[in-house]
Amino acid sequence: MTELPALGAHPGQPADLLIIGGGINGAGIARDAAGRGLRVILCEQNDLASGTSSMSSKLIHGGLRYLEYGEFRLVREALAEREVMLRIAGHMCWPVPIVLPQVPGLRPGWLIRLGLFLYDHIGSRKRVPASHAIDLRRDPIGPSLEAGYRHGFRFYDCWIDDARLVVLNAVDAAVHGADIRTRTRCVAARQEQGLWRATLHGAAGDSDVWARAVVNAAGPWAGEVGRDVLALPNPPQLSLVKGSHIVVPRLLAGQDALMLQNPDRRIVFVLPYEDDYTLIGTTEEVHHGDPADASISADELDYLLATSARFLRRKPRLKDVRWSFAGVRPLIESGAGGPTSASRDYSFSLDIPADGAPLLQVLGGKLTTYRRLAEEALERLQPVFPALGKAWTASAALPGSDTDDLVAWHRAFLGAYPGLPNSLLRRLARTYGTRSSAILGQARYPGDLGASFGSGLSEAELTYLRDREWARTAADALWRRTKMGLRLTADEAARVERWFGR
Ligand SMILES: Cc1cc2nc3c(=O)[nH]c(=O)nc-3n(C[C@H](O)[C@H](O)[C@H](O)COP(=O)(O)OP(=O)(O)OC[C@H]3O[C@@H](n4cnc5c(N)ncnc54)[C@H](O)[C@@H]3O)c2cc1C
């Protein structure tokens, strides 16, 4: 049997879209486009979500503080997405209560009350609970806070695993026929014969692909891709703002997160993380140079520890920091204000030359709004692809959440494997949802899952990550598709690395 040529290998059979960048925006556009019938190639120079999309605060949120900057459209759209994500990714997205202590001398109570009133009412809220004022002297969170804080508010946003959200969008894009090429860098793309001819550099060397249109979804690298890969005379201008997080052993009992106000008007979140940990972030520092080089600075560490210490009775110290990560926000350059007030909105630049192939460039954005961004990207491309299908992603579950009743599924899943530890089943359920059974198969006891790598990580899980989710290294598996890196010892992590290298 003769093998069919790969998608886009020939100008006679070009792909419809070549998407450069496998972060949340590239993966979201790939899924949406493939589901509408386009033939899509996505290339990611490293691992999926290896850029900004695994470095976020992991909140699907309206962004309460963006109301201060009058960003009503963005906040409304983002708030509405909370409900969508609860619907389509319910196994890994849930409401998180956030306590906002009032700080004397900073935002007055009436202003916060007004902001929360808007927050509760402008975003089609259904499943996310409403906010309320709390007396910190009587509320269960009170004893965790320093004595000076008496009044506060509890409001709700949603939590999600950012890197898994990217991977699941890519998985679903592939289900709809997209060709997802990780560790494949787009090194050049030029117009030829009314198409794009792009050179992709992957493990097997260089190869050319042909596409009717290109999407630059390279996040903080979008400017570099515009300049060096697409050779544009006016590449996108983005301002790059680094944000860092630290992870420490759990500081707060219960489900509450905290939103802490600083005298410089910035805010820091203290979030429950992976059962036994607390995630603290974020900072805002103008970043110069390659986004891949971002790492937490000593000043940022001090800032996060000092902010936490100002509010919390249990003060995290430098020696408590188990992990830190830093990412670079690609923000639309406004020229005015600083990084704190720079818009988190997104925009597009679309070029449809009369005798050439279109280029759509994605600028800015938030994790929260990726799905709407993808829908809008395809609306823009509609004139190029008149037969494009309708918008479909608002109601289509992502892989793992594809069941009518997630609660009933969860209960049945926990009961179906009596010989496996409950902690393992719970972790798998919130990581893989309904796909967990593809890992567990007929297993009855832990020994049925192949070699054990520690803390419940089995060969069966690694095999799934390699075969179904493009994991190729220990970091792909331990820090992006799971957070087992927090739990494994250095020796155990080295065994995982060796397993991938076999
Ligand atoms: C500290 C911090 C906290 C945040 N918190 C939140 C939050 O809580 N909620 C929220 O909604 N948003 C949050 N955000 C924003 C959100 O994370 C980003 O807007 C989003 O992840 C950007 O996704 P992206 O796909 O545009 O970029 P990226 O995720 O960076 O993806 C771009 C990809 O392009 C690839 N690439 C670059 N050049 C090439 C090439 N030549 N060929 C192939 N691939 C290439 C890169 O490797 C990269 O993987 C936060 C951001 C930061 C930095």
The ligand as a Tripos MOL2 file, in Angstrom:
@<TRIPOS>MOLECULE
LIG
   53    58     1     0     0
SMALL
NO_CHARGES

@<TRIPOS>ATOM
      1 C1          2.6340   35.1640   35.7630 C.3       1 LIG1
      2 C2          1.4270   35.0400   34.9050 C.ar      1 LIG1
      3 C3          0.1980   34.7540   35.4870 C.ar      1 LIG1
      4 C4         -0.9320   34.6460   34.6830 C.ar      1 LIG1
      5 N1         -2.1030   34.2730   35.2650 N.ar      1 LIG1
      6 C5         -3.2120   34.1470   34.5150 C.ar      1 LIG1
      7 C6         -4.4170   33.6990   35.1130 C.ar      1 LIG1
      8 O1         -4.4760   33.3530   36.2890 O.2       1 LIG1
      9 N2         -5.5130   33.6390   34.3200 N.ar      1 LIG1
     10 C7         -5.4850   33.9700   32.9980 C.ar      1 LIG1
     11 O2         -6.5290   33.9350   32.3730 O.2       1 LIG1
     12 N3         -4.3340   34.3330   32.3860 N.ar      1 LIG1
     13 C8         -3.2010   34.4260   33.1170 C.ar      1 LIG1
     14 N4         -2.0160   34.7680   32.5320 N.ar      1 LIG1
     15 C9         -1.9770   35.0080   31.0800 C.3       1 LIG1
     16 C10        -1.8540   33.7150   30.2690 C.3       1 LIG1
     17 O3         -1.0020   32.8070   30.8930 O.3       1 LIG1
     18 C11        -1.3110   34.0510   28.8730 C.3       1 LIG1
     19 O4         -2.0860   35.0640   28.2940 O.3       1 LIG1
     20 C12        -1.3640   32.8420   27.9360 C.3       1 LIG1
     21 O5         -0.7870   31.7080   28.5410 O.3       1 LIG1
     22 C13        -0.6280   33.1740   26.6510 C.3       1 LIG1
     23 O6         -0.7460   32.0520   25.8070 O.3       1 LIG1
     24 P1         -0.1110   32.0460   24.3530 P.3       1 LIG1
     25 O7         -0.5930   30.8170   23.6760 O.co2     1 LIG1
     26 O8         -0.3910   33.3460   23.6900 O.co2     1 LIG1
     27 O9          1.4650   32.0420   24.5990 O.3       1 LIG1
     28 P2          2.4290   30.8320   25.0280 P.3       1 LIG1
     29 O10         1.8140   29.9340   26.0180 O.co2     1 LIG1
     30 O11         3.7390   31.4280   25.4110 O.co2     1 LIG1
     31 O12         2.5750   29.9970   23.6980 O.3       1 LIG1
     32 C14         3.3530   30.4290   22.6110 C.3       1 LIG1
     33 C15         4.1280   29.2280   22.1230 C.3       1 LIG1
     34 O13         4.7490   29.5420   20.8810 O.3       1 LIG1
     35 C16         5.9040   28.7320   20.7920 C.3       1 LIG1
     36 N5          6.7700   29.2700   19.7360 N.ar      1 LIG1
     37 C17         7.4210   30.4550   19.7270 C.ar      1 LIG1
     38 N6          8.1200   30.5940   18.5780 N.ar      1 LIG1
     39 C18         7.8890   29.4750   17.8360 C.ar      1 LIG1
     40 C19         8.3290   29.0370   16.5470 C.ar      1 LIG1
     41 N7          9.1580   29.7660   15.7930 N.pl3     1 LIG1
     42 N8          7.8990   27.8250   16.0900 N.ar      1 LIG1
     43 C20         7.0660   27.0550   16.8540 C.ar      1 LIG1
     44 N9          6.6300   27.4370   18.0880 N.ar      1 LIG1
     45 C21         7.0320   28.6360   18.5570 C.ar      1 LIG1
     46 C22         6.4970   28.8230   22.1700 C.3       1 LIG1
     47 O14         7.3980   27.7710   22.4460 O.3       1 LIG1
     48 C23         5.2500   28.7960   23.0570 C.3       1 LIG1
     49 O15         4.9720   27.5040   23.5620 O.3       1 LIG1
     50 C24        -0.8490   34.8550   33.2880 C.ar      1 LIG1
     51 C25         0.3850   35.1200   32.7140 C.ar      1 LIG1
     52 C26         1.5230   35.1930   33.5020 C.ar      1 LIG1
     53 C27         2.8500   35.4370   32.8720 C.3       1 LIG1
@<TRIPOS>BOND
     1     1     2 1
     2     2     3 ar
     3     2    52 ar
     4     3     4 ar
     5     4     5 ar
     6     4    50 ar
     7     5     6 ar
     8     6     7 ar
     9     6    13 1
    10     7     8 2
    11     7     9 ar
    12     9    10 ar
    13    10    11 2
    14    10    12 ar
    15    12    13 ar
    16    13    14 ar
    17    14    15 1
    18    14    50 ar
    19    15    16 1
    20    16    17 1
    21    16    18 1
    22    18    19 1
    23    18    20 1
    24    20    21 1
    25    20    22 1
    26    22    23 1
    27    23    24 1
    28    24    25 2
    29    24    26 1
    30    24    27 1
    31    27    28 1
    32    28    29 2
    33    28    30 1
    34    28    31 1
    35    31    32 1
    36    32    33 1
    37    33    34 1
    38    33    48 1
    39    34    35 1
    40    35    36 1
    41    35    46 1
    42    36    37 ar
    43    36    45 ar
    44    37    38 ar
    45    38    39 ar
    46    39    40 ar
    47    39    45 ar
    48    40    41 1
    49    40    42 ar
    50    42    43 ar
    51    43    44 ar
    52    44    45 ar
    53    46    47 1
    54    46    48 1
    55    48    49 1
    56    50    51 ar
    57    51    52 ar
    58    52    53 1
@<TRIPOS>SUBSTRUCTURE
     1 LIG1         1 GROUP 0 **** ****
